[in-house]
Amino acid sequence: MQQYTPDERLMPYVRCIAISENEVAATYKVLPATGLVMGFQYSGRLATVQAGNTQPMATAGITGIADTYHIFQNTVATGSVLVYFTETGFAHFCEQPVHELFGHSVALDELFDKQQVRETEEKLGLAATAAQRVHIVERLLLAQLKYIAADKMVVAAVRLIHENKGNIRIKELAAQLHISQSPLEKRFRKVVGATPKKFASVVRFNEVLGSLAGPKSLTDICYEHHFFDQAHFIKDFQQYTGHSPEAFRGQL
C-alpha cells in the first residue's frame, strides 16, 4: 500500500490517501479504527463477507466506524484508492449525520453528487499512474468540501478521549467540557459517527493492539487499560478481532 499526503486544503479533514493493489484474490479482515474510510475500485471488485454470505460492494463507497471487525474479499487484480478521514473530517463533506453510517458501508453516490461520483470513477479507470488517481479523488473531495466551522467541543472531546487512551467515563468527559451528557452525545455522534462511549472503546482497543506488540503480559495489559477483569478483556477483544488476545498475539 502506498500512502500519500493529501492536498493542503484537505489536510484538516483527511489523514492520508492510499493506493492499494492486490494481484491475487484474497479474503482479509479489517479491524475497527477511529475514522471513516472512503474507497474507489478502479480495477477489480470488493465484497463484504458476513455469516458466510458474500455481498458485492459499490465500486465507490464509504465505510463508517464500527465496533467489530469486517471481512472483505477482493477479486484478482483489484486496485483501490482509499481515503482515511480524521475523526471529525467526514462531517465537512456530507450533510447527513455521520452516525447513520455506524457499522455500515454504503455507495458513495447516496451521499455525494451522483454525476461527480460517476465522472470520478470514469477518470480513475483511465488514469495511468497512482499520482493521477490521487489527484482525481482530491478534486472530488474539494468539490464536496463544505467550509463549515468545526465543532470545537467535539474536537476537544476527541482529544481528551485520545489523551486518556479511551479510559474515560462519558460523565467525566462531559464535566471536563462543561456540558451536560445528552447534548455532548448528540453533537459527538453527528460529527464523529459514533457515541463517545463507542468511540472511546475503539480508541482503547487500538491502544491494546499497540501493547500486544510489546513484552507486557496479557494480565498487565488487561489492568493497564482498565478492564474490569480478564473475562471482560477477552470478551471485548473477541468482539473487535474475532480472536482471543492470546491467539491474536500469536499471529503477530
Residue, then its C-alpha position, 0 to 999 in steps of 0.5 A: m500500500q502506498q500512502y500519500t499526503p493529501d492536498e493542503r486544503l484537505m489536510p484538516y479533514v483527511r489523514c492520508i490517501a492510499i493506493s492499494e493493489n492486490e494481484v491475487a484474490a484474497t479474503y482479509k479482515v479489517l479491524p475497527a479504527t477511529g475514522l471513516v474510510m472512503g474507497f474507489q475500485y478502479s480495477g477489480r471488485l470488493a465484497t463484504v463477507q458476513a455469516g458466510n454470505t458474500q455481498p458485492m460492494a459499490t465500486a465507490g463507497i464509504t465505510g463508517i466506524a464500527d465496533t467489530y471487525h469486517i471481512f472483505q474479499n477482493t477479486v484478482a487484480t483489484g486496485s483501490v484508492l482509499v481515503y482515511f478521514t480524521e475523526t471529525g473530517f467526514a462531517h465537512f463533506c456530507e450533510q447527513p449525520v455521520h452516525e447513520l453510517f455506524g457499522h455500515s458501508v454504503a455507495l458513495d453516490e447516496l451521499f455525494d453528487k451522483q454525476q461527480v461520483r460517476e465522472t470520478e470513477e470514469k477518470l480513475g479507470l483511465a488514469a495511468t499512474a497512482a499520482q493521477r488517481v490521487h489527484i482525481v479523488e482530491r478534486l472530488l473531495l474539494a468539490q464536496l468540501k463544505y467550509i463549515a466551522a468545526d465543532k470545537m467541543v467535539v474536537a476537544a472531546v476527541r482529544l481528551i478521549h485520545e489523551n486518556k487512551g479511551n479510559i474515560r467515563i462519558k460523565e467525566l468527559a462531559a464535566q471536563l467540557h462543561i456540558s451536560q451528557s445528552p447534548l455532548e452525545k448528540r453533537f459527538r455522534k453527528v460529527v464523529g459517527a459514533t457515541p463517545k462511549k463507542f468511540a472511546s472503546v475503539v480508541r482503547f482497543n487500538e491502544v491494546l493492539g499497540s501493547l500486544a506488540g510489546p513484552k507486557s503480559l496479557t494480565d498487565i495489559c488487561y489492568e493497564h487499560h482498565f478492564f474490569d477483569q480478564a473475562h471482560f478483556i477477552k470478551d471485548f477483544q473477541q468482539y473487535t478481532g474475532h480472536s482471543p488476545e492470546a491467539f491474536r498475539g500469536q499471529l503477530 
